[in-house]
Amino acid sequence: MLAQPRSLATLVHHSANLDDMAERCGEWLRGTGPESDIVISSRIRLARNLAEFPFIRRCTLDDRIAIERTMRNKLDGLEALQQARYVDVSSLNELDRQFLVERQMISRELADAEGARAVVIDLAEQFSVMINEEDHLRIQVMHSGLDLVQAWQQISGLDDMISDQVTYAFHEKYGFLTACPTNVGTGLRVSVMLHLPALVITRQIDKVFRSLQKISVTVRGLYGEGSQYMGDFYQVSNQITLGRTEEQLVQQVSEIVPVLIDYERRARQFLVNESQQDLHDDVSRAYGILSTAKKISSEETMHYLSKVRMGVNLGLISDLPVTTINKLFIHTQPAHLQKLRGRTLSSADRNIERASYLQRHLDSGNAERN
Amino acid sequence: MKCQLCEKPATFHITELTDADGPKVLHLCEDHARQYLADESASPAASSAANLLAKQLKLGQAAEELERLDQKTCPVCGISFYEFRNAGRLGCPYDYTVFAEDLEPLLVNIHAAREHTGKRPRRQPPSVDRQRELIMLRRQMQEAIDHEDYESASALRDRIRTIESGQDPPPAEQSVPESKE
């Protein structure tokens, strides 16, 4: 059926092969990087299409197979991808697809789509290349903290390397052609994920959104388009992709971030100054529930972890590294829980497992409350 | 009267007061009204292309104009403007040429720009006609298969392979109009 790939590391189509990822901490979870108390990660994505095929929507199932096969052959042997793993998403079970979505390596759309589709994942989880999502190619780079310039340099290099191997659909006037006109031109989406619990508590978050909309910046939840604002995480990104250079778009988003960081820091300072006791109580209760509950839902966990994370940032909880909290956000997600446990779990069992997992990692005797 | 976005009867008549140009009345069927209202309450900045296009086209466009526009199809991939309008997604790269005149206002609406100023692919692409022909031939081959005309399908497949392998294709048929790319 499919030829053995020569140099791309392992064709993955058995769930066991993703288990090793579950234990590790991906790039954007490192919790280091500039401004990482508030900025979780910087992400840049490029949308590209092959010139010789229709856009995905008009592709037959055979077209999709042809595109996937073409891309696999072209990507194979690329220097930058020697440390990457090729995953055939169409043959993964639902749990594994969900796992990759939780880890931000693929989108919900790729997980749920039909037909031949795949993703190339960097072993350090710093980049991924989706094949046959809304466009033929979606290249993505993610760095911890605020690091947009470096991320852009990395992705632009990847883009150049891939474009040497294939022919992109490109128009003299309209630029890189995409299935949706909202992406045409640069095909570039620059985003930064921020943790803004204080702005939520002080009820200023809506005001902040409205002012961002005025300058063509969109705000989305943790998992992108259509997702909820879980855990007080917000992704801000550029709305426009045509008529500006890539560097200008990167700069546009870069300039907004310090303003948002400042707002959040001020809101936190306000809480510390004006309602120190309420804040402390809030954070302590959150920590208490997380470390003693016997069953807990994903939503509740996100809600309380958000407070605990802020508590750690403000020094109200010590001996609990931010990396641990970042990891907890991911490991308590449904697919991660089940992969770590080694078997599928019903919703009710997951809630019990989640509580148990939290207890083990929070109350290990190390973390102290002030 | 008919819904402004489809053929169903319009059962919702919504007066929009937030436009700078003054009040606008929309006539929508139940499904499109629900979609429209859901989109409005969500972040307006996250509007899909279909939503924007629908808004842009509904204003002051006579029913006949819209109907004429909707009939336009791309000779390469076969998508009609109507299909694009409903799905918010285009069918193939050549659509940007075929529908250029109608897409440009939409691009200006979304991006406040109509020309790309960023990076270009490093490599010079081979003939654009070749690419278009490949998309068209693949579509014709699929149609032949659908009609169980396996002889034609086989001939088309051979021609596709010849072009893909880099040999010079015969001149493109008259049915693919010259572009201004």
Interface residues (C-beta under 8 A of the other chain):
Chain A: N49 A51 E52 F53 P54 F55 I56 R57 R58 T60 D62 D63 E134 S156 D160 S163 D164 T167 Y168 A169 F170 H171 E172 K173 Y174 G175 F176 L177 A179 C180 P181 T182 V184 G185 T186 L188 F209 Q213 S216 V217 T218 V219 R220 E225 Q239 I240 T241 L242 G243 R244 T245 E246
Chain B: S43 P44 A45 A46 S48 A49 V76 C77 G78 I79 A87 G88 R89 L90 G91 C92 P93 Y96 T97 L103 L106 L107 I110 H111 A112 A113 R114 E115 H116 T117 G118 K119 R120 P121 R122 R123 P125 P126 V128 R130 Q131 L134 I135 R138 R139 Q142 E164 E181
